[in-house]
Amino acid sequence: MAHINRTGKYITQPGGYKAFIPEPLPHKPDIKINRGLHKVLSNADRALARLDGISYILPNPELFVAMYIRHEAVLSSQIEGTQSSLEDVLKFEADKKKKPKDDRVEVLNYIDAMNYGLKRLETIPLSLRLIKEIHEKLMSNTRGGHKSPGEFRTSQNWIGGSDQLNIKQAIFVPPPVYEMDRALSNLEKFFHNTETYPALVHCGIAHAQFETIHPFLDGNGRLGRLLITFLLCQQNILKTPLLYLSHYLKANRSEYYDRLMAIRTKGDWEGWLEFFLKGIIDVSHQAAETARNIMDLQKKHKELIISKMGSRNQGLILHEYMFNHPFLNSTMVKKHLSCTPKSAISLLNQFLEVGIVEEITGGKRNRVFTYSQYLDLFQN
């Protein structure tokens, strides 16, 4: 017996549970971009264009992108239940002698997966093969590392329910494997069908369809959110990858899941797309404000360094380095500047005296410094 809407149908399986079989994209009848949705779409396009414009005037966008990616990695992983903070990850990067905890491995893997995917997209288009490569980066050596990293599932999975071991109690059952393969093939074609829908609508549909297919045994949520960034960059909507939706999705987690379920149960694509596009607007405004604040902070501290230490010193080089390494010690400074330990300590002490950095250990040996004014810009 099947319950059918335009997005797919629930089919009772031999085990007695109902699995959702998604219809191919684009759907028929098609998604309606009515006046209200069109207005939200226009606002999202404008907000994203303003953010993209700011990326052209950032003095060194690559430095800031690295921090945005870390922030996104933390938030996307927190949606899945990890506890690591941005500060935890940055502290580990500054002291790699310690073995990372499971939560930090998941966040660090997310960073690696994002960077790997963005680099690969410079030379090849988004594909199922690339998605599997990215998934392997994402899941290796994590708590889900035994669940076939880099391979699509060959068994049935399910989401939620009062009894995690009973598929009949599941909140949602994705398509069985033979239907999953068909749906993935269609989704791969849809990645490159950029003529049917406006770019942001296309991106929102692709993310939701991926989450519905749920092709991996673990890591589908994180991979699906990575997919948003990859699609935005592949379609050249963003020159620099500064937009990440996990902050919005985490803040609205219940509605996020409810909107995805409403696609499957009611065929409500329009409600999902309105939610998704409002997220684009919200996060674009936040990212643009953060970028402006970063530029103001950089200008303020650059001028302070020149006034206190002169323009021909290594302080300016260290200051730029700190935007990618906001937790640092004298060993890191010595290595980056190729200077003596005494010079590295002296430079950090000068930054401390003028209020650019803070020392967080309280000790006299093995001190760690933080560029807290910069980190605070990512704590909203």
C-alpha positions as CSV (number, residue, x, y, z in Angstrom):
1,M,0.0,0.0,0.0
2,A,1.4,3.4,-0.9
3,H,0.8,7.0,0.4
4,I,1.6,9.2,-2.5
5,N,2.4,13.0,-3.0
6,R,4.3,14.8,-5.7
7,T,7.6,14.3,-4.0
8,G,7.4,10.6,-3.6
9,K,5.5,7.7,-1.9
10,Y,5.7,5.6,1.2
11,I,5.8,1.9,0.2
12,T,5.4,-0.9,2.7
13,Q,8.4,-3.2,2.6
14,P,8.7,-7.0,3.2
15,G,9.7,-6.3,6.8
16,G,6.4,-4.5,7.5
17,Y,7.8,-1.0,7.7
18,K,7.2,1.9,5.2
19,A,10.1,3.4,3.3
20,F,9.9,6.6,1.3
21,I,10.6,6.4,-2.4
22,P,11.4,9.9,-3.8
23,E,10.2,11.0,-7.2
24,P,12.8,12.0,-9.8
25,L,13.8,15.7,-10.0
26,P,12.5,18.0,-11.2
27,H,9.1,17.2,-9.9
28,K,5.7,17.1,-11.7
29,P,3.6,19.1,-10.8
30,D,6.4,21.5,-10.4
31,I,7.3,23.6,-7.4
32,K,5.4,26.9,-7.3
33,I,7.4,30.0,-6.8
34,N,4.5,32.3,-5.9
35,R,4.7,36.0,-5.1
36,G,5.7,35.5,-1.4
37,L,8.4,32.9,-2.2
38,H,9.7,35.1,-5.1
39,K,10.1,38.0,-2.7
40,V,12.1,35.9,-0.3
41,L,14.2,34.6,-3.2
42,S,14.9,38.1,-4.4
43,N,16.0,39.2,-0.9
44,A,18.3,36.1,-0.6
45,D,19.9,36.9,-4.0
46,R,20.6,40.4,-2.9
47,A,22.0,39.4,0.5
48,L,24.3,36.9,-1.1
49,A,25.4,39.4,-3.8
50,R,26.4,41.9,-1.1
51,L,28.3,39.2,0.8
52,D,30.1,38.2,-2.4
53,G,31.0,41.8,-3.0
54,I,32.6,42.1,0.4
55,S,34.8,39.1,-0.4
56,Y,36.4,41.2,-3.2
57,I,37.6,43.9,-0.7
58,L,38.8,41.6,2.1
59,P,42.6,42.2,2.2
60,N,43.4,38.5,2.4
61,P,40.2,36.4,2.0
62,E,42.0,33.0,2.2
63,L,43.0,33.8,5.8
64,F,39.4,34.5,6.8
65,V,37.9,31.6,4.9
66,A,39.9,29.2,7.0
67,M,38.3,30.5,10.1
68,Y,34.8,30.5,8.6
69,I,35.3,26.8,7.6
70,R,36.4,26.0,11.1
71,H,33.3,27.7,12.5
72,E,31.1,25.9,10.1
73,A,32.7,22.6,10.9
74,V,32.0,23.1,14.7
75,L,28.4,24.1,14.2
76,S,27.6,21.4,11.6
77,S,29.1,18.8,13.9
78,Q,27.2,20.1,16.9
79,I,23.9,19.6,15.1
80,E,24.9,15.9,15.1
81,G,25.6,16.0,18.8
82,T,29.3,16.6,19.1
83,Q,30.4,18.8,22.0
84,S,33.7,20.4,20.7
85,S,33.8,24.2,20.5
86,L,35.7,26.4,18.1
87,E,38.1,27.2,20.9
88,D,38.7,23.4,21.5
89,V,39.7,22.9,17.9
90,L,41.9,25.9,17.7
91,K,43.7,25.0,20.9
92,F,44.3,21.5,19.5
93,E,45.8,23.0,16.3
94,A,48.2,25.0,18.4
95,D,49.3,22.0,20.4
96,K,49.2,18.9,18.1
97,K,51.2,16.8,20.6
98,K,47.9,15.9,22.2
99,K,45.8,13.1,20.7
100,P,42.5,14.6,19.6
101,K,39.3,13.4,21.3
102,D,36.6,11.8,19.1
103,D,34.5,15.0,18.9
104,R,37.5,17.0,17.7
105,V,38.4,14.4,15.1
106,E,34.9,14.8,13.7
107,V,35.3,18.5,13.5
108,L,38.9,18.3,12.0
109,N,37.6,15.8,9.5
110,Y,34.9,18.2,8.5
111,I,37.5,20.9,7.9
112,D,39.6,18.5,5.8
113,A,36.5,17.3,3.8
114,M,35.4,20.9,3.1
115,N,38.9,22.0,1.9
116,Y,39.3,18.8,-0.1
117,G,36.0,19.3,-1.8
118,L,36.6,22.9,-2.7
119,K,40.0,22.1,-4.1
120,R,38.6,19.2,-6.2
121,L,35.8,21.4,-7.6
122,E,38.4,23.6,-9.2
123,T,39.1,20.8,-11.7
124,I,36.1,18.4,-11.7
125,P,32.4,18.9,-11.5
126,L,30.3,17.7,-8.5
127,S,29.5,14.0,-8.9
128,L,28.6,10.9,-6.9
129,R,32.3,9.8,-7.1
130,L,33.4,13.1,-5.5
131,I,30.7,12.8,-2.8
132,K,32.1,9.4,-1.9
133,E,35.6,10.8,-1.7
134,I,34.5,13.6,0.5
135,H,32.5,11.2,2.7
136,E,35.7,9.1,3.3
137,K,37.5,12.2,4.4
138,L,34.6,13.2,6.7
139,M,34.2,9.8,8.4
140,S,37.6,8.2,8.7
141,N,38.8,7.4,12.3
142,T,35.5,8.8,13.8
143,R,32.9,7.1,15.9
144,G,31.1,6.2,12.6
145,G,34.4,5.1,11.0
146,H,33.3,1.5,10.9
147,K,30.2,2.4,8.8
148,S,31.8,2.1,5.4
149,P,33.4,5.6,4.9
150,G,33.3,6.6,1.3
151,E,30.8,3.9,0.2
152,F,27.1,4.2,-0.4
153,R,25.1,1.9,1.9
154,T,24.2,-1.7,0.9
155,S,21.6,-2.1,3.6
156,Q,18.5,-0.3,4.9
157,N,19.0,2.6,7.3
158,W,16.5,4.7,9.2
159,I,16.2,7.8,11.3
160,G,15.1,8.2,14.9
161,G,12.2,6.6,16.8
162,S,11.6,5.5,20.4
163,D,13.5,2.2,19.8
164,Q,16.7,2.8,17.8
165,L,16.9,-0.9,17.1
166,N,13.4,-1.3,15.7
167,I,12.9,0.1,12.2
168,K,9.1,-0.1,12.6
169,Q,9.5,2.7,15.3
170,A,11.5,4.9,13.0
171,I,10.5,8.5,12.3
172,F,11.7,8.2,8.7
173,V,12.9,5.3,6.6
174,P,14.9,6.3,3.4
175,P,14.5,4.4,0.2
176,P,15.8,0.8,0.0
177,V,19.1,0.2,-1.7
178,Y,17.7,-0.5,-5.2
179,E,15.6,2.6,-5.1
180,M,18.4,4.6,-3.6
181,D,20.7,3.9,-6.5
182,R,18.1,5.2,-9.0
183,A,17.5,8.3,-6.9
184,L,21.2,9.0,-6.6
185,S,21.6,8.7,-10.4
186,N,18.8,11.2,-10.8
187,L,20.3,13.6,-8.2
188,E,23.7,13.6,-9.9
189,K,22.0,14.7,-13.2
190,F,20.1,17.3,-11.2
191,F,23.3,18.8,-9.9
192,H,24.1,19.9,-13.4
193,N,20.5,20.8,-14.5
194,T,20.9,24.5,-13.7
195,E,18.3,25.8,-16.1
196,T,15.1,24.6,-14.4
197,Y,15.2,26.6,-11.2
198,P,16.9,29.8,-9.9
199,A,20.3,28.9,-8.4
200,L,19.4,29.2,-4.7
201,V,16.2,27.2,-5.2
202,H,18.2,24.5,-7.1
203,C,20.6,24.4,-4.1
204,G,17.8,24.0,-1.6
205,I,16.1,21.3,-3.5
206,A,19.4,19.3,-3.9
207,H,20.2,19.5,-0.2
208,A,16.7,18.2,0.8
209,Q,16.7,15.5,-1.8
210,F,20.1,14.3,-0.6
211,E,18.9,14.1,3.0
212,T,15.8,12.2,1.9
213,I,17.9,9.6,0.0
214,H,20.3,9.3,3.0
215,P,22.8,7.3,1.0
216,F,25.4,6.6,3.7
217,L,25.1,4.7,7.0
218,D,26.4,7.7,8.9
219,G,27.4,11.3,8.2
220,N,24.5,12.2,5.9
221,G,23.6,15.4,7.7
222,R,27.1,16.8,7.6
223,L,27.7,15.7,4.0
224,G,24.4,17.3,3.0
225,R,25.4,20.6,4.6
226,L,28.8,20.5,2.8
227,L,26.9,20.0,-0.4
228,I,25.2,23.4,0.0
229,T,28.6,25.1,-0.1
230,F,29.9,23.0,-3.0
231,L,26.8,23.8,-5.1
232,L,27.0,27.5,-4.4
233,C,30.7,27.5,-5.4
234,Q,30.2,25.2,-8.5
235,Q,27.5,27.6,-9.8
236,N,29.8,30.6,-9.2
237,I,27.3,32.2,-6.9
238,L,30.1,32.9,-4.5
239,K,33.7,33.8,-5.5
240,T,34.9,33.0,-2.0
241,P,33.2,30.4,0.2
242,L,32.1,32.7,3.1
243,L,28.5,31.4,3.5
244,Y,27.7,28.5,5.8
245,L,24.2,27.6,6.9
246,S,24.9,25.5,10.0
247,H,24.6,28.5,12.4
248,Y,21.0,29.1,11.2
249,L,20.1,25.3,11.0
250,K,21.4,24.7,14.5
251,A,19.5,27.7,15.9
252,N,16.3,26.4,14.2
253,R,17.1,22.7,14.4
254,S,13.5,21.5,15.1
255,E,12.0,23.5,12.2
256,Y,14.9,22.3,10.0
257,Y,13.9,18.6,10.6
258,D,10.2,19.4,10.5
259,R,10.5,21.2,7.1
260,L,12.4,18.3,5.6
261,M,9.8,15.8,6.9
262,A,7.0,18.0,5.5
263,I,8.4,17.5,2.0
264,R,8.1,13.8,2.4
265,T,4.7,13.7,4.1
266,K,2.9,16.6,2.5
267,G,4.9,17.4,-0.6
268,D,5.6,20.9,0.9
269,W,8.6,22.0,-1.1
270,E,7.5,25.7,-0.9
271,G,7.6,25.7,2.9
272,W,11.1,24.2,2.9
273,L,12.4,26.6,0.3
274,E,11.1,29.6,2.2
275,F,12.8,28.3,5.4
276,F,16.0,27.6,3.4
277,L,16.1,31.0,1.7
278,K,15.4,32.9,4.9
279,G,18.5,31.1,6.2
280,I,20.5,32.3,3.3
281,I,19.4,35.9,4.1
282,D,20.1,35.6,7.8
283,V,23.6,34.0,7.4
284,S,24.6,36.3,4.6
285,H,23.9,39.3,6.8
286,Q,25.8,37.8,9.7
287,A,28.7,36.9,7.5
288,A,28.9,40.3,5.9
289,E,28.8,42.0,9.3
290,T,31.6,39.6,10.5
291,A,33.7,40.4,7.5
292,R,33.3,44.1,8.0
293,N,34.2,43.8,11.7
294,I,37.3,41.7,10.7
295,M,38.5,44.4,8.4
296,D,37.9,47.1,11.1
297,L,39.9,45.0,13.6
298,Q,42.7,44.3,11.2
299,K,43.0,48.0,10.3
300,K,42.9,49.1,14.0
301,H,45.6,46.6,15.1
302,K,47.8,47.2,12.0
303,E,47.9,50.9,12.8
304,L,48.6,50.1,16.5
305,I,51.5,47.9,15.6
306,I,53.0,50.6,13.3
307,S,52.6,53.3,15.9
308,K,54.2,51.3,18.7
309,M,56.7,49.2,16.8
310,G,57.3,50.8,13.5
311,S,56.4,49.6,10.0
312,R,59.7,47.7,9.4
313,N,59.3,44.9,11.9
314,Q,58.0,41.4,12.1
315,G,54.9,42.4,14.0
316,L,52.9,43.0,10.9
317,I,53.8,39.5,9.6
318,L,52.9,38.0,13.0
319,H,49.6,39.9,13.0
320,E,48.5,38.5,9.7
321,Y,49.5,35.0,10.8
322,M,47.3,35.3,13.9
323,F,44.1,35.5,11.7
324,N,44.6,31.9,10.8
325,H,46.2,30.9,14.2
326,P,44.4,32.8,16.9
327,F,45.9,30.5,19.6
328,L,49.7,30.5,19.4
329,N,52.9,30.1,21.4
330,S,56.5,31.2,21.0
331,T,57.5,28.0,19.2
332,M,54.9,28.7,16.5
333,V,56.1,32.3,16.2
334,K,59.7,31.3,16.0
335,K,59.0,28.8,13.2
336,H,56.8,31.2,11.2
337,L,59.1,34.1,11.4
338,S,62.4,32.1,11.4
339,C,63.6,34.0,14.4
340,T,65.3,33.2,17.7
341,P,63.2,32.0,20.7
342,K,64.1,35.3,22.5
343,S,62.8,37.4,19.6
344,A,59.6,35.3,19.4
345,I,58.9,35.8,23.1
346,S,59.8,39.5,22.9
347,L,57.3,40.0,20.1
348,L,54.5,38.2,21.9
349,N,55.2,40.3,25.0
350,Q,54.9,43.5,23.0
351,F,51.6,42.3,21.6
352,L,50.5,41.5,25.1
353,E,51.5,45.0,26.4
354,V,49.5,46.9,23.7
355,G,46.4,44.7,24.2
356,I,46.4,42.8,20.9
357,V,46.7,39.3,22.5
358,E,45.9,37.8,25.9
359,E,47.9,35.1,27.8
360,I,45.7,32.3,29.0
361,T,47.9,29.9,31.0
362,G,48.9,32.3,33.8
363,G,52.3,30.6,33.9
364,K,55.8,31.7,33.1
365,R,56.7,28.7,31.0
366,N,54.9,27.1,28.0
367,R,52.7,30.2,27.7
368,V,49.8,30.3,25.2
369,F,48.5,33.5,23.7
370,T,45.1,34.1,22.1
371,Y,43.8,36.7,19.7
372,S,40.5,36.9,21.6
373,Q,39.2,40.0,20.0
374,Y,39.3,38.2,16.7
375,L,37.7,35.0,18.1
376,D,34.9,37.0,19.7
377,L,33.7,37.9,16.2
378,F,32.8,34.3,15.6
379,Q,31.0,33.6,18.8
380,N,27.5,34.9,17.8
